[in-house]
Amino acid sequence: MARRRAQADTFTARMKMRLHRARIGLRRSGVDYFRGNGSDWVALVGLLITVPVIAFATLISPVWYSPTALVLPIVAGGLLLRPASLLGLYAAAATALVVESVSLDPGAHGAAQVTPGTVLVVAACSFFGLLIAQFRSRVGVPWRRGGTMLFDLRERIRVQSKLPELPDGWHREMALRPAGGQSFSGDFVVAARTNGGRTLEVVLTDVSGKGMDAGSRALLLSGAFGGLLGSLPPHAFLPAANGYLLRQDWDEGFATSIHLVLDLESGDYELFSAGHPPGLQLSAGSGRWEEKTAEGPLLGVYDGAQFDPIKGTLRPGDVLMLFTDGLVETSDRDITEGIDRLTGEADRYVTGGFHGAAWHLIEAVAKDVNDDRALLLVCRDV
């Protein structure tokens, strides 16, 4: 035991232990920094080292290294550092400019001189870097975490919009296409199986606005609507959702929504609508599409609104299609024409089945439309 303790107490062992602790501490500092929780001293030290290196390179070879190269650590500092640390970096860059202006010979290196234009370029980059750093400081989210947060938000919306599995004899699928190819959409769906799994409830909502502008409100509403769905009787869902929007007091706070309540044993369903485009039902017997239009005002417009359902039944071979207005309505095409085009394209899938049809229908009907588009299909197999 004494020999082991002596071996562990040697100079080499102590140095290895200190090196290990230093490596662990540096790694933890790096992890905290890139999470936005740690100090920015590592980045500050690194950028402060680059300033004299750039200044020295400019003095040695001004033809290859211009004095304006000092904007590189300044731009990086605007992305990495806090405002207080950024001012220290700016002081170092200003000192380097003074040294360069005194040391460079105007006659020999006229093209590499520190001119008033050089000072203006460096000062402008410093100003905008400081604005970016102050904005990040107010928000409390460093740039290295901003992309991760947006990714997390997008994934939360995707998970909340996942449709539950249905029993044998039923098929469901959802396709969503945000405006402009963005990752965020003002259209979303929440769904759940209630009543012991016998009932499928689906709510398709279109928030005012589109793309990134409506994405944050869509995330908030999808969470709230997901909490309400299944916690209230079906006839009470839209009134509760309407009251929730009114309490938000948004400047642009209205939304349209359609609520499907489907009995998976009998095929009977109810559709509740809040200013939403009608649903479309394909009857396998006649091969025709029928509009299912329920009455109800927009969500978030006035209190005490009533939402009257329309009832129907999905028989074997029938299809129910729900969608948002971006799929059927554009500035040069009214909703009636859009619905006719949608049903015409949907007729192509009647004989072969609608499995995988939702995405292709959006591609065929509204591929280049600059609006959020969503399509939900619920099919009862033959």
Salt bridges, closest charged atoms under 4 A:
ASP9 OD1 - ARG14 NH1 3.71
ASP40 OD1 - ARG82 NH1 3.76
GLU155 OE2 - ARG154 NH2 3.61
GLU155 OE1 - ARG158 NH2 2.96
GLU165 OE2 - ARG172 NH2 3.62
GLU173 OE1 - HIS171 NE2 2.65
GLU201 OE1 - HIS259 NE2 2.89
ASP263 OD2 - ARG198 NH2 2.92
GLU265 OE1 - ARG198 NE 3.52
GLU270 OE2 - LYS311 NZ 3.87
GLU290 OE2 - LYS292 NZ 3.49
GLU345 OE1 - ARG348 NE 3.05
GLU363 OE2 - ARG177 NH1 2.87
GLU363 OE1 - LYS367 NZ 4.00
ASP381 OD1 - HIS355 NE2 3.92
